[in-house]
Amino acid sequence: MAPTLHEKVTELAREFEVPGVAVGVWSAGQESYAYAGVTSVDNPLPVDGGTLFQFGSTGKTYTSSALLRLVERGDVDLDAPVRRYLPDFKLRDDEVARTVTVLQLLNHTAGWEGDMMDHTGDGDDALAKYVALMEKLVQVNQPGEVVSYNNASLSVAGLIIERITGTTYEKAIRDLLLAPLGLDATYFFPNDVMTRRFVVGHRKDDQTGKITVSRPWALPRGNSPAGGMSATARDQIGWARFHLGGGVAPDGTRLLSAEMVARMQQPTVSMPGSALGDHVGISWLLREADGVKIVAHGGTTIGQHSEFVMAPERDFAVISMTNCGPNGPRFNDEVVRWALEHYAGIVERDPEPVSLPDEALAAYVGRYETIAVTCDITSGDGRLTVTIKVKPEMAEVLREAGEDPDEPQPPIPLALLASDGDKYIVPEGDAKGMKGYFVRGDDGTVTGVHMGGRLATRVAA
């Protein structure tokens, strides 16, 4: 007999040693939920249906949906330059600041360094201050050229929402989405969250196995449009039902046209083999599993990890939220795969890697960089290995946020795929199943690697 959702969630939470989890499923017109564990190892309370988890970057789909409500009102044009709505928008490359479009903010093709984590305070001007600091960011690619995950661009989109609505981003999201959808257990501010039962993030030490609380609890307010919300599993399923249901609220009010909801789930740009998926819609990350289109967007904050997956043609959704890394993402992945097969009959299989001699791998060996990290790739035993190190500037930001960037990170194996040229998969470890690909220049040499959804540029062989 197949296990129930509760049995499977309890089993996997124990296997992966995740302190607390919340899982929701929408299938065949029914909602199902399962909870396990505790909110905190320091002050343990049982996780239940009212427990709030941070769901991180799934919040990008809220930012995009709110902006699209303004598009359908005629207040915003997706193809218009950002400066139509933010005349004071500045970047290091003024031509990019002048021409980058609203859509390019939403599909990760703006081209500038995307992981700026500067804290700009907790006031109502935090978002405007954050966007003003973006003038220092390096332009890695021209807009529209390359997909590279970009948190900063969503903050620009959030500031457009503020300027159009004349209120704060958080209030605009509540007015445009949360209130009409009845999502009254979705919050932005710690002062609201602290009155409810909520989880804290944790980290499991790879060497000792000890699990400790991660601090601080919240991301800076300037990052809110990229992923600064908390919710119950039920509210997350409510968000899935809105997008599966073609943009209609529970009371029948239409918030987005069915055509616009469908457009969000269609490719606007492709990156086959990426950790993000094979395409980006309007914020949604798209891939295919077992011949079925998957529409998804997970999230990571400080010790909290979530996954949000829909199969629209099966009217199916699964959400999984955890409060520990790096084991939380593995729990989420296993729950999602099990739920896809158990409820929707969709079997998601990893591609087969191959073992290659060092001379065949030599083309990929070298140092690669993003704004935040260096990635040193070496070869041996038929596959590649990447060692990731946080750059000093980002390390300082992480220290100020209470993280430990100096903690040694184990090397990650990268195995190339049999028939897909420059694509790879992580065959084992905490990142098992993560996909990516190498990028080549016009002369055929490797110039970058797409890792964790970000494009890292090759700086040395």
N, C-alpha and C positions, 0 to 999 in steps of 0.2 A: 504494500500500500504506500502511495506517495505521501511524503510528509506534508502537514499543513503549513501555512505561512508562518504561524507562530513557532512550530517545531523547527522549521528550517532556519529562521532568524535566530532562534535561541542556540541552535547547533553551531551556526557560523560565528556568532558573537563569541561563543566560548572558544572555538577553534582559533580565531584571530585575536583573541584577548582584547577586544574593544570594550572599554568601560560601559558605554551606553549607545543604544541604537534605536531608531524609529523608522519603520518601513510602511509604506502605503501602496496599495494596488487598486487600480480601476480596471475592471474587466467584466464583460457581459452585463454592463449596466449596474454593477455592484461595487461598493467600496469594501476593502479589507485592510486591516491594520495589524501590525505586530510590534511589540516593544520589548526591550530587554535591557538589563543592566541599570546603571546609576548615572546621575548627573555629574558627579565629581568624586574622585577617589579621596579627596580631602574632607568633603562634607557630603557623603552619599545619600541621595534621595532616589527612590525608584523612578525610572523613566516611564511616563504614562502618556495618555492621549493629549494631555494639556501641556506637555513639556515642549519648550521652545529650543530649536537648534538654529545656529547660523547656517544659511544655505549658500552663502558666497555668491559666486559668479552666475548662478541661475538668475540672480537679480538683473543681469544685463537684459534678459528677455522682458522684464518689467519696464526697464528704461525704454527699450525699443517699442514696446506695445503702447506706452504712454505717448511717445513721440508720434507714433502712427495714428493715434487718435487725433493729434493736432494736424497731421497730414490730411486726414479725411475731413477735418473741419476747414481745410484750406489755409491754415496758418503756417504750414511748413511744406517745402518741396524737397523730397529726398535727393533730387539731382542738383539742387541749388548749392552754391558755395556756402560754407559755414559762416563766412563774414557777412552774408546777408542778414544773419540773425545775431551775430557777435561781431560788430564792426571793429572792436578793439582786440580781436583775436590775433595773437602774435606767436610766431615760431622762429627758430633760428634761420630757417629757409623761408623768406617772405613770399616767394612765389608759391610754395606749398600752402602757406597760411591763406593766400589769396584764392587758391583754386580748389583745395580739398573740399569734398562734398559731404553732405549729411550722411548719405548712404555709406560712404567710406569710413565714417566713424563707427558704423554699426556692424560692418562685416570684416573688421580687422585688416583693412588694406590701407590705412592712413599712412603707414610707412615710417613713422617716427618711433624712437625707443618707447616701449609701452609700459614698463614696470616702474614708473616713478611713484615712490611711496612716501613723499614728504608730508609731514603733519602740518596742516595749515589751521589748526585750532578747531574749536567746537561751536563757533558762532555761525550765524546764518550767512556769513560771507565766506565760509570755508571753501565752498566750491569755486567761487570766483577767484579766490587767492590761489587755489591749486592750479587752475587753468592758466593764471598769469605766470606761474613758475615754469610752464611748459616751454617757454621761450629758450630754455637752456638745453632742450632735448636734441640729440643728434638725429638727423634725417637719414635713415638707413636705406630706404628705397623710395622711389616716387610713388605717390598715391595711386592705388589701383593695380600696382605691379605684382605684389607678393602678399600672401596671407601671413601675418605674424601677430600672434595674440596680443591685444593692445588694451590694457586696462585704462590708460590715460585717455584714450579717445572716447570712452564711454562717459568720463567726467565732462568732456566737452559737450557731449549730447545732453547730459544732465543740466548743464548750464543753459543750453538752448531752451530746455523745458522751463527753467526758472524765468528766463527773459520773456518767453511767450506768455506764460501764465501769470507773471507778476507776483509769484509767491516762491517759497522755498521748494527745492526738489522733492523733499519728503512729503510736504503737504500736497504738492501736485500729484504725486503718485497715489496718495490716499484718496484725493478727490476724483482722479481720473480712473482709478482701477480698484483699489482695495475696498473702498466704501461701497460702490455699486455692485461689486462681486461678493460682498458679505465676508471678506477675508479679514475678520476682526481679531484674528490671532496672528497677525503679521506685523512686525514692528521694526523700526529703525533704531531708536534711541535706547541706550542702557537704562535710563531712568524709567522707561516704560517696561522694558524687559524684566527689570529687577523686582517688579511687583508680581511676577508670574514664576512658575517653576521653569528653570532653564538649565541647560548644560554648560559646562566650561570645556575648553579644549584641553587636550592632553598630548603628550609625546611619549612613545615607548623607546627606550634606549636600546639600540641594536646589540650592544655588547652585554649589558647586564639584564636586559628584559624588564627593567623597572619602568613603571608608568608614572609620570609626574604631570602636574597641572602646567599648562602653557599660559604665559602672561605676555602682554595685557589681554583682556578679554575682547576688546573691540578694535576694529580697524579705524583709521582716521576718517573723519566725516567727509573730507574731500574726495575719498574713494567710494562714497556711498552708491553712486550710479553704476559702478562696476561690480558691486556686490556687498552691500552693508546691511542686509536684512536678516531677521530671524522669524521663524514660523513653526507652527505645529505641522505634523505630517498631514493632518486633515486639510489645513489651508493649502499645503503644497498640492495635494490631489485636487483641491478646488481650482488651483491655477491650471493644472493639466486639463481638467474638464472644460474650462473656458476655451482653451486652444483646440481641444478635440471637438468641441461643440460649435465651432465656427464663429466665435466672438460674441456669444449671447450670455448674459448674466442669468443667474438662477431664477430671477423673477421675470425673465423674458425680454428684458431691456437689451437692445443691441448696442454694444460698445465699439465693436469693429465689424466691418463688413466681412462676409464669408470670403470674399475675394482677397481682402487684405490679409486675413489670417492664412489663407492658402499661399499667398505671395511670400509671407514670412518663412514658409516651409519649403520654398523652392530655391535652388542654388542661385546665388548671385556671383560666386567666385568658387573656384575649385582648387584643391590641394590633395590629390589622391595619395593615400598612405599616411596622412598626418595623424598625430595623436588626437587631434580634434575631431577627425572624421574625414570624409572625402570632399565635402563642400561646406560652405557657409551660406545660410539663407540670410534673413535679416535677424541677426544675432543667433538664431538656432543653428546648431551644428548637426550636419546631416551625413548619414552613412547608410549602407544597405547591409542587412543581415538575413541570410536565408531567403534572398529574393524580395525582402520586405523593407520599405523605407523606414529608417529610424530617425526620429527628430529628438534631439537631446541637448542638454547643457548642465554639466555638473558645476561644483564650486568648492573652493578651498579657502579657509580663513586661518586663524591662528589656532591650530590643533583641532579644527573641525572640518569634515569632508562630507560632501553630499553628491548624489547622482540623481538625475532627473531624465527619464527616458520615456518617449511616447512612440507608439506604432499607430499612426492615425487610421490606416486602412483596416486595422483590427479593433479600433476604438479601445485602445489599451494604453495604460500608463503605469509605471512603477517609479516610486521615489524612495531613496534610501539616504538617511542622515546619520552620521557617526560623530563621536567626539574624541577621536584619537588618530594620530598619524605615527609612523607611515602605514600602520596596519589597517586603518579605516578604509582607504581606497580599495584595498584587496577585498575587504568585506563587501563594500558596495558593488564591486565588479561581480563577485560570486552571486550575490542576491539578485542583481539585475539579470544575469545570465539564466539563473534558475527560474525567475519569474517569467521571463520571455518565453522559455520553453514550456513551463508548467501551465501558464494561463493562456498564452497566445500561440503556442505551437511553433515558435521561432527559435531555431537552434543557431547560436552564434559561435562560429569556429575561428580559431586563430590560424593564419597562414603558416605553412611549413617553412622553417629556416633551412639554410644549407651551411655546410662547413667548407671554407675556402682556404687555399694556401696564402701565406703572408704576402707573396708577390701580387696576388690578385687584390689583396686588401690595402696595399700600400697607397693607392690613390686616395684613400679616405683618411689616412693618418695625418694628424696635425692638431693645431690649436684653433679653437673657434671661440667667439665672444658674443655676448649680448651686453646690454647695459648693466646687468646684474651679476653675471657669472662668466668664468672662463671654463671651457670644456676641452680637456686634453684627451684625444682619441689615439689609442695605440692598438696594435694587432697581436694576435697569438692564439694558438689552439683553434684555429679555423674561424675565429670571429673577432670582432672589434670590442674594445672596452673603453668606456668614457669615464673620466674622473672629473667631477664638477667641483669648482671652488668659487665661493662668493667673493666678489671684488671688494676692495677696502671701502669704497663709498657706500655700497649697499650693505656691507657688514656693519658699518656704523649706524645706519638706519635701523637695521634689525636689532642691534644692541639696545638702542633707545626704545625699541618696541618690546624689549624683554626677551628676545630670542637669543640663541647661542649660535652665531654663524661660524664659530671656530670648531664646533663639534665635527670630528672627521666623518665624511660621508663615504660609504663603501662604493667602490667602482661599480658601474652598471654595464652588464654585457649587452652588446648589440649584435644580433645575428641577421645577416642579409637574407633576403627571401629568394626562393628558387627562381622564379620567373618574372620578377618585378624590378630588375635592374638595380636601382639605387635605393630601394625601400628596405627597411629593417624592422625587426621586432625585438623587444626585450624578452628573452626566453625564460628568465627566472628572477627571483628576488622580489623586493617590495614593489618594483615597477613592472612586474611580469605582465605581458600582454600589451604594454605601451608600444605604439607604432610610430614611425617617423620615416624621413627620407633625406637623402643628400641632394643638394642643388648643384648643377653644373653651369658654367659660363658658356659664352658663345664658342670658346675654343675647346670645349669638352672637359676642361679640368673642374674638379670639385671646388666650389666657392663657398659653400655653406651647408649647414645641416639643420633640418627642421626637427626640433626636439621639444617635447612637452608643449607643442603648438607654437613655439617661438622659433624664429629664424636666427640662428647663430652664424655670424660671418667668419669665414676662415681668415686667420691673420698670420699663420705660419704653418709651414709643411712639417 
